[in-house]
Amino acid sequence: MNANSPEPAGFSVSHFLDLARKTVPPMHPGGRPIVAGFAVGALVLRLLNRRLGFLGFVATAWAAWFFREPARVTPTRPNVAVAAADGTVADVVEAEPPAELGLPFGRMLRISTFLNIFDVHVQRLPASGEITAAHYRPGKFLSADLDKASEDNERNSLAIRTEDGKDLVVVQIAGLVARRIVCEVKTGDQAVAGRTYGLIRFGSRVDLYVPLGSKVLVEPGQRTIGGETVLAELGG
């Protein structure tokens, strides 16, 4: 096809670029320093050895993919809580929310989601309303698939009062490899269901606490999609 030939019917460069943008998700800003470090390392390895340099660039591409932030469509149903993260439901139990939040109510239903290194690692707000408390607590780095991780590991906790007056808690928990939790919201901010609010770098866990009397709609072992899967109809 020469330069003056018309484009095939239905094809345009802008349409192709639009499809590419929808297919390849953008990178969360919190991952950019890590990816930049991978890229610098790959360049150094390339100067030393071509094969090592190739492996370094593969690792850089993997890191960029790891910190992806795909678009999600959040359900508009009222009085529900959506998944804060992609992953696998580890357990559904009654538990006390993190003590450091200083909440006046007692036990809640805790839905724990485990994220492996292949899952999307951005976190999304489970419901719309107001963030009434936020607290970061340093801790251990046990494997995130252990139940003790909810109590002992480094974590960042948010309390959210929904537009319907229900209280939720969502907790980012670092894992065995993770050493950095990023949270971009604070007390007093407005919460919008499905909106990205943070990131855990590498394997991790996210706990969602909902009021007793809520109807949990997922089972242990079930896969969740952050910002889309409805975890519970809120009661209490």
C-alpha positions as CSV (number, residue, x, y, z in Angstrom):
1,M,0.0,0.0,0.0
2,N,1.5,3.3,-1.0
3,A,1.4,6.6,1.0
4,N,-1.5,7.9,-1.0
5,S,-3.7,4.8,-0.5
6,P,-6.8,5.3,1.6
7,E,-7.0,3.7,5.0
8,P,-9.0,0.4,5.1
9,A,-12.7,0.9,5.9
10,G,-13.3,1.2,9.7
11,F,-9.6,1.9,10.5
12,S,-8.1,5.0,11.8
13,V,-5.0,5.8,13.8
14,S,-7.0,7.6,16.4
15,H,-9.3,4.5,16.8
16,F,-6.3,2.2,17.1
17,L,-4.8,4.4,19.8
18,D,-8.1,4.5,21.7
19,L,-8.2,0.7,21.6
20,A,-4.6,0.5,22.9
21,R,-5.4,2.9,25.8
22,K,-8.4,0.8,26.8
23,T,-6.4,-2.5,26.5
24,V,-3.2,-1.4,28.2
25,P,-4.1,0.2,31.6
26,P,-2.1,3.2,32.9
27,M,0.4,2.9,35.7
28,H,-0.4,4.1,39.2
29,P,1.9,7.0,40.2
30,G,3.0,5.2,43.3
31,G,4.7,2.6,41.2
32,R,6.7,5.0,39.0
33,P,9.8,5.3,41.3
34,I,10.0,1.4,41.4
35,V,9.7,1.1,37.7
36,A,12.3,3.8,37.2
37,G,14.6,1.9,39.4
38,F,14.1,-1.3,37.4
39,A,14.8,0.7,34.2
40,V,18.0,2.1,35.5
41,G,19.1,-1.3,36.7
42,A,18.3,-2.8,33.2
43,L,20.4,-0.1,31.5
44,V,23.4,-0.9,33.8
45,L,23.0,-4.6,33.1
46,R,22.8,-3.9,29.4
47,L,26.2,-2.2,29.5
48,L,27.6,-5.3,31.2
49,N,25.9,-8.1,29.3
50,R,23.4,-8.1,26.5
51,R,21.5,-11.1,27.9
52,L,21.3,-9.7,31.4
53,G,20.1,-6.4,30.0
54,F,17.3,-8.2,28.2
55,L,16.3,-9.8,31.4
56,G,16.4,-6.5,33.1
57,F,14.1,-4.9,30.6
58,V,11.7,-7.9,31.0
59,A,11.7,-7.2,34.7
60,T,11.0,-3.5,34.1
61,A,8.0,-4.4,31.9
62,W,6.7,-6.7,34.6
63,A,7.0,-4.0,37.2
64,A,5.1,-1.6,35.0
65,W,2.4,-4.2,34.5
66,F,2.3,-4.9,38.3
67,F,1.5,-1.3,39.1
68,R,-1.3,-1.1,36.5
69,E,-4.5,0.8,37.4
70,P,-7.3,-0.5,35.1
71,A,-10.6,1.3,34.7
72,R,-13.5,-0.2,36.6
73,V,-17.3,0.2,36.4
74,T,-18.6,0.4,40.0
75,P,-22.2,-0.8,40.7
76,T,-24.6,2.1,41.6
77,R,-26.8,-0.1,43.8
78,P,-27.5,1.7,47.2
79,N,-26.4,0.3,50.6
80,V,-23.7,-2.1,49.3
81,A,-20.0,-2.4,49.8
82,V,-17.8,-3.3,46.8
83,A,-14.4,-5.1,46.9
84,A,-11.5,-2.8,47.7
85,A,-9.1,-5.0,45.8
86,D,-8.6,-7.7,43.2
87,G,-7.8,-11.0,44.8
88,T,-9.2,-14.1,46.5
89,V,-11.5,-14.1,49.5
90,A,-9.5,-15.7,52.3
91,D,-12.1,-15.8,55.0
92,V,-15.3,-14.2,56.4
93,V,-15.3,-14.0,60.2
94,E,-16.5,-11.8,63.1
95,A,-13.7,-9.6,64.4
96,E,-12.9,-6.4,66.2
97,P,-11.8,-3.5,63.8
98,P,-8.3,-2.1,64.3
99,A,-8.1,-0.6,67.8
100,E,-6.0,2.4,66.7
101,L,-9.0,3.9,64.9
102,G,-10.7,4.4,68.3
103,L,-14.2,3.4,67.0
104,P,-17.1,3.3,69.5
105,F,-18.7,0.1,68.1
106,G,-17.6,-3.5,68.7
107,R,-17.3,-6.5,66.5
108,M,-18.0,-6.5,62.8
109,L,-17.9,-8.9,59.9
110,R,-14.5,-9.0,58.4
111,I,-14.1,-10.1,54.7
112,S,-10.4,-10.7,54.0
113,T,-9.0,-10.6,50.5
114,F,-5.5,-12.0,49.6
115,L,-3.6,-10.4,46.7
116,N,-0.9,-12.5,45.0
117,I,1.9,-10.9,43.0
118,F,-0.1,-11.2,39.8
119,D,-3.2,-9.3,41.0
120,V,-3.8,-5.6,40.5
121,H,-2.4,-3.9,43.6
122,V,-4.3,-0.6,43.8
123,Q,-7.0,-0.3,46.4
124,R,-10.5,1.2,45.8
125,L,-12.9,2.7,48.2
126,P,-15.7,0.3,49.0
127,A,-18.6,2.8,49.4
128,S,-19.4,6.5,49.0
129,G,-19.6,8.7,52.1
130,E,-17.0,10.4,54.4
131,I,-13.7,9.1,55.8
132,T,-14.2,9.6,59.5
133,A,-10.8,8.2,60.6
134,A,-7.4,7.2,59.1
135,H,-4.5,5.6,60.9
136,Y,-1.2,4.0,59.8
137,R,0.4,1.5,62.1
138,P,3.9,-0.1,61.6
139,G,4.2,-3.8,62.2
140,K,5.5,-7.2,61.1
141,F,5.7,-8.6,57.6
142,L,4.2,-12.0,57.9
143,S,2.9,-13.8,54.8
144,A,-0.4,-12.0,53.9
145,D,-2.3,-15.3,53.5
146,L,-1.9,-16.0,57.3
147,D,-4.8,-15.0,59.5
148,K,-2.4,-13.4,62.0
149,A,-1.4,-10.9,59.3
150,S,-4.6,-8.9,60.0
151,E,-3.5,-8.3,63.6
152,D,0.3,-8.2,63.4
153,N,1.4,-6.8,60.1
154,E,2.1,-3.2,59.0
155,R,-1.3,-1.7,58.0
156,N,-3.2,1.4,57.1
157,S,-6.8,1.7,58.3
158,L,-9.7,3.8,57.2
159,A,-13.2,4.2,58.7
160,I,-15.9,5.3,56.3
161,R,-19.5,6.4,57.2
162,T,-21.6,5.8,54.1
163,E,-24.2,8.1,52.7
164,D,-26.8,5.8,54.3
165,G,-25.2,6.2,57.7
166,K,-23.5,2.8,57.9
167,D,-19.9,2.4,59.3
168,L,-17.3,0.5,57.3
169,V,-13.6,-0.1,57.9
170,V,-11.1,-1.0,55.1
171,V,-7.5,-2.0,56.0
172,Q,-4.5,-2.2,53.7
173,I,-2.1,-4.8,55.1
174,A,1.5,-5.3,54.0
175,G,2.7,-8.9,53.2
176,L,5.9,-10.9,53.3
177,V,7.5,-9.0,50.4
178,A,5.6,-5.7,50.7
179,R,7.4,-3.0,52.6
180,R,5.4,0.1,51.5
181,I,1.7,1.1,51.8
182,V,0.6,4.2,49.9
183,C,-2.7,5.9,51.0
184,E,-3.8,9.0,49.3
185,V,-6.8,10.0,51.5
186,K,-7.2,11.4,55.0
187,T,-9.8,12.0,57.7
188,G,-12.5,14.3,56.4
189,D,-12.1,13.5,52.8
190,Q,-15.1,12.4,50.8
191,A,-15.2,8.8,49.7
192,V,-16.4,7.8,46.2
193,A,-17.2,4.1,45.7
194,G,-14.7,2.5,43.3
195,R,-12.2,5.3,43.3
196,T,-8.6,4.4,43.7
197,Y,-7.2,5.6,47.1
198,G,-4.0,3.6,47.6
199,L,-1.5,1.0,46.7
200,I,0.4,-1.9,48.4
201,R,3.7,-2.7,46.8
202,F,3.8,-6.5,46.1
203,G,2.0,-9.4,47.9
204,S,-0.6,-8.2,50.4
205,R,-4.0,-8.4,52.0
206,V,-7.0,-6.1,52.3
207,D,-9.7,-6.5,55.0
208,L,-13.1,-5.0,54.8
209,Y,-15.2,-4.7,57.9
210,V,-19.0,-4.4,57.6
211,P,-21.7,-4.1,60.3
212,L,-23.1,-7.3,61.9
213,G,-26.3,-8.1,60.2
214,S,-25.0,-7.4,56.7
215,K,-25.6,-10.0,54.0
216,V,-22.2,-11.2,52.8
217,L,-22.4,-12.2,49.1
218,V,-19.0,-13.9,48.6
219,E,-17.5,-17.1,49.8
220,P,-13.9,-18.0,50.8
221,G,-12.0,-19.0,47.6
222,Q,-14.0,-16.7,45.4
223,R,-12.2,-14.2,43.2
224,T,-13.0,-10.5,43.5
225,I,-12.6,-7.5,41.2
226,G,-11.7,-4.3,43.0
227,G,-14.4,-1.6,42.6
228,E,-16.8,-4.0,40.9
229,T,-17.6,-7.1,42.9
230,V,-20.3,-6.5,45.5
231,L,-19.1,-8.1,48.8
232,A,-22.0,-7.3,51.0
233,E,-25.4,-5.7,51.4
234,L,-25.1,-3.5,54.4
235,G,-27.2,-4.1,57.5
236,G,-27.0,-3.3,61.2
